[in-house]
Amino acid sequence: MCFRKKKITEIISYLESIKNSKSSQQYSIEENISFFNNIDSFSQFLKWVKTRMPKIKKEEITELTDFENEQYSKELHESLIKLERGYIPGFIAPIVKKISIYIKKRNSALLIADLGSGSAELSRQIINKVVKTKFKHSITIVAFDYSKASHKIANNNLASLKKHIHIFEKEHLTETELETIASNGNTINVVLVRNNIFNIERDFENSKFDIAYHSFFKHHLNIKEKAKLDAIIQNKATVAFEYDGYKSFVGMVIQAFFVWRKPVLLNGAVFSNLRYYSKEEIKKGKDKSKIKFFIFGMFLTYRCTYLRTIQNQ
């Protein structure tokens, strides 16, 4: 049995094993099992795309890594880091550039929230840019992610910058601790925390973040959580940057072909596209001048993304 087939069999066994312990996610688990049972060949996958995928309830579906399996989270993040670091295709380049320019223009001490930070690759690239500009003010980045696995990956990912930054890990960061860290005299602080993002207003009642950002995070949330995230950003951040994908059938098929040999990454590519909003839905009811859309296409890589800038009072 080839490695890919072994991996698929292993994943299906894992999903079967958690069905009883995750009763609220039964629908999503069943749809994930169906997906992995139908990717032995590309033709079988395309049949699943045609017959099963259109019936899936996008607001009830989650990706494999959303079941908080440390091994699969590690596999996904390590693969994404390689894609996000490369000049080609440079998937997160637009938001890195936008925030780096904004930080340079602000030219002052900054408190930043990285929401759903994952591997902290976005913050790593921003810090790298800031260091090169010889930014003279202090920056404290609070990286919010509930996953312990993500914190391990983030710590390793930030290792190359350790001579420029000070890393702190907190199970639950208090406002007093944040004030102490932000005023410690270090140029750049990164605080990895497991605070519940939806409790930010309570946990940091008297603080406001100069910048908040999130990348490929919002599509993981349900409708109520998305609305709550928007409200928190409006109340607790001066400016925010939202970066995510938008729905593209062509893009999804090309991505699937490109990552075919990696079942975990394949699941992420297909199921994230299922949860993405369309370009038209993203524009609806928003100031279009604050949204920019991007298409990355190079060889067999293809991704459609958008960047929204939110300026609060």
C-alpha positions in Angstrom: 0.0 0.0 0.0 1.4 3.4 -1.0 2.0 6.2 1.5 -0.9 8.2 0.2 -3.4 5.3 0.6 -2.0 4.5 4.0 -2.6 8.1 5.1 -6.1 8.2 3.8 -6.9 4.9 5.6 -5.4 6.3 8.8 -7.4 9.5 8.6 -10.7 7.6 8.0 -10.0 5.4 11.0 -9.3 8.5 13.1 -12.6 10.2 12.0 -14.5 7.0 12.8 -12.9 6.9 16.3 -14.1 10.4 17.2 -17.7 10.2 16.0 -19.0 9.3 19.5 -17.0 11.9 21.4 -17.9 14.8 19.1 -21.6 14.4 18.8 -22.1 18.1 17.8 -19.9 17.6 14.8 -21.4 14.4 13.5 -22.5 16.0 10.2 -19.0 17.4 9.5 -17.3 14.1 10.4 -19.5 12.1 8.1 -18.8 14.5 5.2 -15.1 14.3 5.9 -15.3 10.5 5.8 -17.2 10.7 2.5 -14.5 13.0 1.1 -11.6 10.7 2.1 -13.5 7.7 0.8 -13.7 9.3 -2.6 -10.1 10.5 -3.3 -8.5 7.3 -4.4 -8.3 8.7 -8.0 -8.8 12.1 -9.5 -11.7 10.9 -11.5 -13.4 9.6 -8.4 -12.8 12.9 -6.7 -14.3 14.8 -9.6 -17.4 12.6 -9.4 -17.6 13.4 -5.7 -17.3 17.1 -6.6 -20.2 16.8 -9.1 -22.6 14.6 -7.1 -21.9 15.1 -3.3 -20.2 18.5 -2.9 -23.2 20.6 -4.1 -25.3 19.1 -1.4 -23.0 19.9 1.5 -24.2 22.5 4.0 -21.2 24.9 4.0 -22.0 26.5 7.4 -21.9 23.1 9.1 -18.8 21.7 7.5 -15.3 21.9 9.1 -11.9 20.9 7.8 -10.0 17.9 9.2 -7.7 20.1 11.2 -10.6 21.8 12.9 -11.0 18.6 14.9 -7.9 19.6 16.9 -5.7 16.6 15.9 -2.1 17.8 16.6 -0.5 15.6 14.0 -2.8 16.8 11.1 -2.6 20.4 12.3 1.2 20.1 12.1 1.1 18.6 8.6 -1.2 21.3 7.3 0.7 24.3 8.9 4.1 23.0 7.7 2.8 22.7 4.2 1.2 26.1 4.3 4.3 27.8 5.7 6.2 26.6 2.6 3.6 28.1 0.3 3.3 31.4 2.3 7.1 31.9 2.5 7.8 31.5 -1.2 8.1 34.6 -3.4 6.1 32.4 -5.8 3.2 32.1 -5.3 3.4 34.5 -2.3 -0.1 33.8 -1.0 0.0 36.2 1.9 2.1 38.9 0.2 -0.7 41.5 -0.1 -1.5 41.6 3.6 2.1 41.5 4.6 2.9 44.5 2.4 -0.2 46.5 3.5 0.5 46.1 7.2 4.2 46.7 6.9 3.6 50.0 5.1 1.0 50.9 7.7 3.4 50.2 10.6 6.1 52.3 9.0 3.7 55.3 8.5 2.4 55.1 12.1 6.0 55.4 13.4 5.0 54.9 17.0 4.8 52.2 19.7 2.1 49.6 18.7 -0.1 47.0 20.3 -1.2 44.4 17.8 -3.7 41.5 17.8 -3.0 38.5 15.5 -6.4 36.7 15.6 -6.3 33.0 14.8 -2.6 33.2 14.5 -1.9 29.5 13.6 1.7 29.1 12.7 2.3 32.9 13.2 3.7 33.0 9.7 1.9 36.2 8.9 3.4 37.9 12.0 6.8 36.4 11.2 6.9 38.0 7.8 5.6 41.3 9.1 8.3 41.3 11.8 10.9 40.5 9.2 9.9 43.5 7.2 9.8 45.8 10.2 13.3 44.7 11.4 14.7 45.5 8.0 13.3 49.1 8.2 15.1 49.5 11.5 11.8 50.5 13.2 12.8 52.3 16.5 9.5 51.9 18.5 8.3 49.0 20.5 5.8 46.5 19.1 3.8 44.0 21.1 2.0 41.3 19.1 -0.6 39.2 20.9 -1.1 36.1 18.9 -4.5 34.5 19.8 -4.9 30.8 19.0 -6.6 28.2 21.3 -4.7 25.3 19.8 -1.7 24.1 21.7 -0.4 22.4 18.5 -0.4 25.8 16.8 1.6 27.3 19.6 4.3 24.7 19.2 4.5 25.3 15.5 4.5 29.1 15.9 7.4 28.8 18.4 9.4 26.8 16.0 8.5 29.1 13.1 9.6 32.2 15.0 12.9 30.7 16.0 14.8 32.4 13.1 13.9 35.8 14.5 14.8 35.2 18.2 17.7 37.6 18.1 15.2 40.4 17.2 12.2 39.4 19.3 11.1 38.2 22.8 8.6 35.4 22.8 6.2 34.8 25.7 3.6 32.0 26.1 0.6 32.4 28.3 -2.3 30.0 28.9 -4.5 33.0 29.7 -3.0 36.5 29.3 -4.4 39.1 31.7 -4.6 42.8 31.0 -2.1 43.5 33.7 0.4 41.0 32.2 -0.1 42.6 28.8 0.7 46.1 30.2 3.8 44.7 31.9 5.1 43.0 28.7 4.3 46.0 26.5 6.3 48.3 28.7 9.3 46.0 29.3 11.6 48.0 27.1 12.0 45.3 24.4 11.7 46.4 20.8 9.5 43.5 19.6 7.4 41.2 21.9 5.3 38.3 20.6 2.9 36.8 23.1 1.4 33.4 22.2 -1.9 33.1 24.1 -4.8 30.7 24.4 -7.4 33.3 25.4 -10.8 32.8 23.8 -10.9 35.4 21.0 -14.6 36.0 21.7 -13.8 37.1 25.2 -11.3 39.8 24.2 -13.6 42.7 25.3 -13.9 41.2 28.7 -10.2 40.1 29.1 -8.9 43.5 27.8 -11.6 45.8 29.0 -9.4 48.9 29.2 -7.1 48.2 26.3 -7.4 48.9 22.6 -5.3 47.4 19.9 -3.7 49.8 17.4 -3.9 47.1 14.7 -5.8 43.8 14.5 -5.4 41.3 11.6 -6.3 37.8 10.6 -5.5 35.6 7.6 -7.4 32.6 6.3 -9.2 32.5 9.7 -12.7 33.9 9.2 -13.9 31.1 6.9 -13.4 28.6 9.8 -16.1 30.5 11.8 -19.9 30.0 11.8 -22.2 33.0 11.0 -22.7 34.0 14.6 -18.9 33.8 15.3 -18.2 35.9 12.2 -20.6 38.6 13.4 -19.0 38.5 16.9 -15.5 38.8 15.4 -16.5 41.9 13.4 -18.0 43.5 16.5 -14.9 42.8 18.6 -12.7 44.3 15.9 -14.9 47.4 15.7 -14.8 48.0 19.4 -11.2 46.9 20.2 -9.0 47.9 17.2 -8.2 51.2 15.6 -7.5 49.6 12.2 -8.0 46.0 11.1 -7.0 43.9 8.1 -9.0 40.9 7.0 -7.5 38.5 4.5 -9.1 35.3 3.3 -10.1 33.4 0.2 -13.1 33.7 -2.0 -15.0 30.9 -3.7 -13.6 29.7 -7.1 -14.5 26.3 -8.6 -11.6 26.5 -11.0 -9.2 27.5 -8.3 -10.4 24.6 -6.1 -9.8 22.0 -8.8 -6.4 23.4 -9.7 -5.4 23.4 -6.0 -6.7 19.9 -5.6 -4.5 18.7 -8.5 -1.5 20.6 -7.1 -1.7 19.1 -3.6 -3.1 15.7 -4.7 -0.3 13.7 -3.0 -1.0 15.3 0.4 -4.5 14.2 1.7 -4.5 16.6 4.7 -3.6 19.6 2.5 -6.1 18.4 -0.1 -8.9 18.4 2.5 -8.0 21.9 3.6 -8.0 23.2 0.0 -11.4 21.7 -0.9 -13.2 22.3 2.3 -12.0 25.8 2.8 -13.3 26.7 -0.7 -16.6 25.2 0.3 -16.8 27.6 3.2 -15.6 30.7 1.3 -18.0 33.3 0.3 -18.3 34.3 -3.3 -16.8 37.6 -4.6 -20.3 39.0 -4.8 -21.2 38.0 -1.2 -18.0 39.6 0.1 -18.8 42.9 -1.7 -22.4 43.0 -0.5 -23.2 45.7 2.0 -19.6 46.8 2.3 -17.5 49.8 1.2 -16.0 48.4 -2.1 -13.2 50.9 -2.0 -11.8 49.1 1.1 -11.7 45.7 -0.5 -9.1 44.4 -3.0 -9.3 41.1 -4.7 -6.3 39.0 -5.9 -5.7 35.9 -8.0 -2.5 34.0 -7.6 -1.8 31.7 -10.5 1.7 30.2 -11.2 2.2 26.7 -12.7 -0.3 24.5 -10.8 -0.9 26.9 -7.9 -4.0 29.0 -7.9 -5.8 30.9 -5.2 -8.3 33.7 -5.1 -8.1 36.0 -2.1 -9.3 39.4 -0.8 -8.0 42.0 1.5 -10.4 44.2 3.5 -9.2 47.2 5.4 -11.4 48.3 8.3 -10.7 51.8 9.7 -12.5 52.4 13.1 -12.8 55.6 15.0 
